[in-house]
Amino acid sequence: MQVVPFLLELGRGFFGNLLTPFFYIAILLIYLQYRRQVSLERQLFGIRVTSAEQQAIRSLGYGAVGGLAATLLISGIGIVLNPADFLYVWVLAIILAIFNLRFVCFAYAGGILSFVSLLLHAFPDMTLGWPWVANLYADLRSLSIPHLLALVAVLHLTEAILVAVQGGQSASPVFLQGKRGRLIGGYILQKYWVIPLGAIVMTGTGGFDSPAWWGLLPMIGWQGLQIFPIPAVLGFSGLALARHPQEKAVRTARWLAAYALILLGLALAGAYWSPLLWAAAIFSPVAHELLIWWEMTDEKIRQPKFAKPLQGVRILAILPNSPAEGMELKPGETIVQANGVPVNTPFDLHFAINQNPAFIKLEVVDENGENRFAGKPRFSGDHHGLGLILVPDEAAKEYVRLDSIPIWKRIWNSVSGSKHQGKSTAV
């Protein structure tokens, strides 16, 4: 197939996602996840900080751009999806997600299946009695490891770009336990994207032959290639304790991009020198897990940015369209005086603001230790707390625990009626 007709077919496959029911199911699931995030905010602060609708719409737009980029990358590299391979990856990913939701990522299922396939190839061919076992054995031995791991790499490279651009936006502020059991403030970064792909699939009959201009991955004479719309879902979850959300997102995106490029290099090189496929299969899940562990550990061992100061009250988050936003207050700054009155607790701040019903004047210390003043007239209908969410003090009772509850345990708790003490969320 020539380049221009191929690109036209690729475009039809990409926009064909609009006719795929799973595309809309995925959008609904993402919206419900953002609703869950807003529900947690209401439980902690009694008010909505982010908007589920706006986040879903933005994720849809960014996901469409990411899907187009991923489609061009997949087709340019020459990645072909074998329906049987893709099915096994999905089944294993769902099984792994029962133990921990983040294991739904293809880095784990793709790496594990590739390693199993390589192990089966390392031993002589066997004859098995049960037909279903024989079929499973044959499918795993014929797994197209370079194409599968290259797909995992491209999806993670797409995710890295999306995390850098959108990962720090609309992060949810939370209260949680820090070192020595004291409460600190932080942010949970959670983003989800529906990625519409125009993917090249091997059907075995019909379709088109391998284009001659494909050069990165060998097609080994595959026949019956067709382009199908396949919606994929990418998710990102992180925790910002020692950094601002956007700083955290950019840092994570860099590590994620490095991981994706290394995996892609190993998969492409392994297509021509098979011993490297062992390295790629092991690198896919192990490096991904180490990356998550390092990111979490790095945030926990550093000095928390949103801890209660010795003097004043520190800002954790600013509500959109609030008086605090109009005064250009920023997360991380510390309010030391309000209307000339020193403040050290949220009650002090509320009391001092109400001393002057017509005007608010705050003395603020920024993150560089510089003092400045911020003020504005007060109007009826203004938020009584200026739209500030402050770093927690000893009086705060609601907080989030950083343990991750497996799906099977959540189901058991809901069936048995047992309660999990304290608020908890999976990060």
C-alpha positions in Angstrom: 0.0 0.0 0.0 1.3 3.5 -0.9 1.8 6.2 1.7 -1.2 8.4 0.9 -3.8 5.7 0.8 -2.3 4.2 3.9 -2.7 7.6 5.8 -6.3 7.9 4.6 -7.1 4.4 6.0 -5.3 5.4 9.2 -7.5 8.5 9.5 -10.7 6.4 8.9 -9.5 4.0 11.7 -8.8 6.9 14.0 -12.1 8.6 13.6 -13.9 5.3 13.6 -13.5 5.3 17.4 -16.5 7.7 17.4 -18.6 4.7 16.3 -17.2 2.4 18.9 -19.4 1.9 22.0 -16.4 1.2 24.2 -15.1 4.7 23.4 -18.2 6.2 25.2 -18.1 3.7 28.0 -14.5 4.7 28.6 -15.5 8.4 28.7 -18.2 7.5 31.3 -15.8 5.5 33.4 -13.3 8.4 33.4 -16.0 10.9 34.4 -17.0 8.7 37.3 -13.4 8.5 38.5 -13.3 12.3 38.5 -16.6 12.4 40.4 -15.0 10.1 43.0 -12.2 12.6 43.3 -14.7 15.5 43.9 -16.5 13.3 46.4 -13.3 13.0 48.4 -12.8 16.7 48.3 -16.2 17.3 49.7 -15.6 14.8 52.5 -12.3 16.5 53.5 -13.2 20.2 53.0 -17.0 20.4 52.7 -16.6 22.0 49.3 -15.8 21.0 45.7 -12.3 22.1 44.7 -12.1 20.7 41.2 -14.8 20.1 38.6 -15.4 16.6 37.3 -17.1 17.9 34.2 -14.2 20.2 33.3 -11.6 17.6 33.9 -13.4 15.0 31.8 -13.8 17.5 28.9 -10.1 18.5 29.1 -9.0 14.9 29.3 -11.1 14.0 26.3 -9.5 16.8 24.3 -5.9 16.0 25.3 -6.6 12.3 24.8 -7.7 12.9 21.2 -4.4 14.7 20.5 -2.5 12.0 22.3 -4.3 9.3 20.4 -3.5 10.9 17.1 0.2 11.1 18.0 0.2 7.5 19.2 -1.5 6.3 16.0 1.2 8.0 13.9 3.9 6.5 16.1 2.5 3.0 16.0 2.0 3.1 12.2 5.4 4.7 11.6 7.2 2.1 13.7 5.2 -0.7 12.1 3.6 -2.1 15.2 1.0 -4.8 14.4 -1.5 -6.0 16.9 -2.3 -9.7 16.9 -5.9 -10.0 18.3 -4.9 -13.1 20.3 -1.9 -11.4 21.9 -4.1 -8.4 22.8 -6.7 -10.6 24.3 -4.2 -12.4 26.6 -2.8 -9.0 27.7 -6.2 -7.7 28.6 -7.1 -10.9 30.5 -3.9 -10.9 32.5 -4.1 -7.2 33.2 -7.6 -7.6 34.6 -6.4 -10.5 36.8 -3.5 -8.4 38.1 -5.8 -5.4 38.8 -7.7 -7.6 41.3 -4.6 -7.4 43.5 -3.8 -3.8 42.8 -5.5 -1.4 40.4 -2.3 0.1 39.1 -1.3 -3.4 37.8 -3.9 -2.9 35.0 -1.1 -1.1 33.2 0.1 -3.1 30.2 3.7 -2.7 31.3 3.1 -5.6 33.8 0.9 -7.9 31.6 2.9 -7.3 28.5 6.2 -7.9 30.3 5.0 -11.1 32.1 3.5 -12.6 28.9 6.7 -11.8 27.0 8.8 -13.5 29.6 6.6 -16.6 29.7 6.8 -16.8 25.9 10.6 -16.6 26.0 10.7 -19.3 28.6 8.5 -21.6 26.5 10.9 -21.0 23.5 13.9 -21.9 25.7 12.6 -25.5 26.1 11.9 -28.1 23.4 8.4 -28.1 21.8 6.0 -30.2 23.8 2.9 -32.1 22.8 0.0 -31.5 25.2 -3.2 -33.6 25.6 -5.9 -31.1 26.5 -6.9 -29.0 23.5 -7.4 -25.8 25.4 -3.9 -26.2 27.1 -2.4 -26.9 23.7 -4.0 -23.8 22.2 -2.8 -21.7 25.1 0.7 -23.1 24.7 0.8 -22.5 21.0 -0.5 -18.9 21.4 2.0 -18.0 24.0 4.9 -19.5 22.0 3.8 -17.4 18.9 3.5 -14.2 20.9 4.9 -11.3 18.9 7.1 -9.9 21.7 8.8 -7.0 19.8 5.4 -5.6 18.6 3.7 -6.1 22.0 6.5 -4.4 24.0 6.9 -1.6 21.4 3.2 -0.9 21.8 3.6 -0.7 25.6 6.5 1.7 25.1 4.5 4.0 22.7 1.6 4.1 25.1 3.9 5.1 27.9 5.6 7.7 25.8 2.2 9.2 24.9 1.3 9.1 28.6 4.6 11.0 29.5 3.7 13.8 27.1 0.1 14.0 28.5 1.4 14.0 32.1 3.9 16.9 31.3 1.1 18.9 29.7 -1.9 18.2 31.9 -0.7 16.1 34.9 -0.4 19.0 37.3 -3.7 20.7 36.4 -6.7 20.5 38.8 -4.8 18.4 41.4 -6.8 17.6 44.5 -5.5 18.9 47.8 -5.6 16.4 50.7 -4.7 16.1 54.3 -2.6 13.1 55.2 -0.2 11.8 57.9 3.4 12.7 57.5 6.5 11.8 59.5 5.9 11.2 63.2 2.2 11.1 62.7 1.6 14.8 62.2 -0.9 16.0 59.6 0.5 17.7 56.5 -1.0 18.9 53.2 -0.4 17.5 49.8 -1.9 16.9 46.4 -3.1 13.8 44.7 -2.5 13.9 41.0 -4.9 11.7 39.0 -5.6 12.0 35.3 -7.2 9.7 32.9 -7.4 9.8 29.1 -9.3 8.0 26.4 -6.8 7.4 23.6 -8.5 6.7 20.2 -6.1 4.6 18.1 -6.2 3.7 14.4 -4.3 0.4 15.0 -2.9 -2.0 12.5 -4.3 -5.5 13.2 -3.4 -8.8 11.7 -6.6 -10.6 10.5 -5.0 -13.3 8.4 -7.2 -12.8 5.4 -8.1 -9.8 3.2 -6.7 -6.4 3.9 -3.4 -5.3 2.6 0.2 -6.7 2.7 3.1 -5.3 4.6 4.0 -1.9 3.1 7.5 -1.9 1.7 8.4 1.4 3.5 8.0 -0.1 6.9 11.5 -0.5 8.3 11.8 -0.4 12.0 10.0 -3.7 12.9 10.1 -6.7 10.5 6.8 -7.9 9.3 8.0 -11.4 8.5 5.6 -11.7 5.6 2.4 -11.1 7.5 -0.7 -11.0 5.4 -4.2 -9.7 6.0 -3.4 -6.4 7.7 -6.3 -4.1 8.4 -6.7 -0.8 10.3 -9.3 -0.9 13.1 -10.4 1.7 15.6 -9.2 0.7 19.1 -9.9 3.0 22.1 -7.3 2.7 24.8 -7.3 4.2 28.3 -4.3 5.8 30.0 -4.1 6.7 33.6 -1.7 8.6 35.8 -1.6 8.8 39.6 1.0 10.6 41.7 1.5 12.3 45.0 3.0 15.8 45.5 4.2 16.4 49.1 7.6 18.1 48.6 6.8 19.8 45.3 4.0 21.8 43.6 1.8 19.6 41.4 3.1 20.9 38.1 6.8 20.4 39.2 5.9 16.9 40.3 4.1 16.2 36.9 7.0 17.4 34.8 9.5 15.4 36.9 7.4 12.2 36.6 6.9 12.8 32.8 10.7 12.9 32.3 11.3 9.6 34.1 8.3 8.1 32.3 9.6 9.2 28.9 13.1 7.8 29.6 11.4 4.5 30.6 9.4 4.4 27.4 12.3 5.2 25.1 14.6 2.6 26.8 11.8 -0.1 26.4 11.2 0.9 22.8 14.9 0.7 22.0 15.1 -2.8 23.6 12.0 -4.0 21.8 13.2 -2.7 18.4 16.7 -4.1 18.9 15.3 -7.4 20.2 13.5 -7.8 16.9 16.9 -8.3 15.2 18.9 -9.8 18.1 16.6 -12.0 20.2 18.7 -12.1 23.4 17.7 -8.4 24.0 14.0 -9.5 24.2 14.8 -11.1 27.6 16.1 -7.7 28.8 13.0 -6.0 27.4 10.5 -8.4 29.0 12.1 -8.0 32.4 12.6 -4.3 32.1 8.9 -3.6 31.2 7.4 -4.6 34.6 10.4 -4.3 36.9 11.5 -0.8 35.8 7.9 0.4 35.9 7.5 -0.8 39.5 10.9 0.7 40.5 9.9 4.0 38.9 6.7 4.1 41.0 8.6 3.1 44.2 11.2 5.8 43.6 8.7 8.6 43.0 6.8 7.7 46.2 9.9 7.3 48.3 11.4 10.6 47.0 8.3 12.5 48.0 8.2 11.0 51.5 11.8 11.5 52.4 12.0 15.1 51.4 10.8 18.0 53.6 7.1 18.5 53.0 6.2 21.7 51.4 2.8 22.1 52.9 3.5 21.5 56.6 2.2 23.9 59.4 4.7 26.8 59.9 5.9 28.0 63.3 4.1 31.3 62.7 1.1 32.0 60.5 -1.1 29.8 58.4 0.1 28.3 55.2 -2.0 28.1 52.0 -2.5 24.6 50.5 -5.0 25.5 47.7 -7.0 28.3 46.3 -10.6 27.8 45.2 -11.3 29.0 41.6 -13.0 32.4 41.2 -12.6 33.1 44.9 -11.5 36.4 46.7 -8.1 34.7 47.4 -7.6 34.1 43.7 -8.4 37.8 43.1 -5.8 38.8 45.7 -3.3 36.6 43.8 -2.5 34.4 46.8 -0.7 31.3 45.9 -0.3 27.8 47.4 2.8 27.5 49.6 2.6 31.1 50.8 2.1 31.9 54.5 -0.4 34.5 55.9 1.1 36.0 59.1 -1.3 38.9 59.7 -4.8 39.8 58.7 -6.1 43.3 59.2 -3.1 43.9 61.4 -3.8 41.0 63.7 -1.3 38.1 64.0 -2.8 34.7 62.9 -1.7 31.2 63.7 -4.8 29.1 63.3 -7.8 29.1 60.8 -9.9 30.5 63.7 -7.5 33.4 64.1 -7.7 34.2 60.4 -11.5 34.0 60.4 -11.7 36.2 63.5 -9.3 38.8 62.1 -11.0 39.1 58.7 -14.3 39.8 60.4 -12.8 42.7 62.3 -13.1 44.8 59.2 -16.3 44.1 57.2 -15.4 46.5 54.4 -11.8 45.6 53.5 -9.3 42.7 53.9 -5.5 43.4 54.2 -3.2 40.4 54.6 0.5 40.3 55.2 1.9 37.3 53.3 5.3 35.6 53.3 6.1 33.9 49.9 8.1 30.7 49.5 11.3 32.7 49.1 10.8 34.4 52.5 9.8 37.8 51.0 7.0 39.7 52.7 4.3 41.4 50.7 0.8 42.8 51.3 -2.4 41.7 49.6 -5.8 43.4 50.0 -9.2 43.9 48.5 -12.6 45.3 49.4 -15.2 42.9 50.9 -18.5 42.3 49.1 -21.6 40.5 50.2 -21.6 37.0 48.9 -17.8 36.6 49.2 -16.6 33.3 50.4 -16.4 33.5 54.2 -13.0 31.9 54.2 -11.7 33.8 51.2 -11.7 30.6 49.2 -8.6 29.3 51.0 -7.7 25.7 52.0 -5.1 25.9 54.6 -2.5 23.4 55.7 -3.9 21.3 58.5 -3.2 21.8 62.1 -3.8 19.7 65.2 -7.6 20.4 65.1 -8.1 18.8 61.7 -9.9 15.4 62.0 -10.4 14.3 58.4 -7.4 13.0 56.5 -6.3 10.5 53.8 -4.3 7.3 54.3 -1.9 6.3 51.6 -2.7 2.6 51.7 -4.0 1.0 48.5 -6.9 -1.4 49.1 -7.1 -4.2 46.6 -10.3 -4.6 44.6 -11.0 -8.0 46.1 -10.7 -6.5 49.6 -13.0 -3.6 48.7 -15.6 -6.1 47.4 -15.3 -8.2 50.6 -15.6 -5.1 52.8 -18.8 -4.0 51.0 -20.3 -7.5 51.2 -19.4 -8.2 54.8 -20.2 -4.7 55.9 -16.8 -4.2 57.5 -15.4 -0.7 57.7 -11.9 0.6 56.8 -10.8 3.0 59.6 -10.1 6.5 58.4 -10.3 7.9 54.9 -8.1 6.0 52.4 -7.2 6.4 48.7 -5.1 4.5 46.3 -2.1 6.4 44.9 
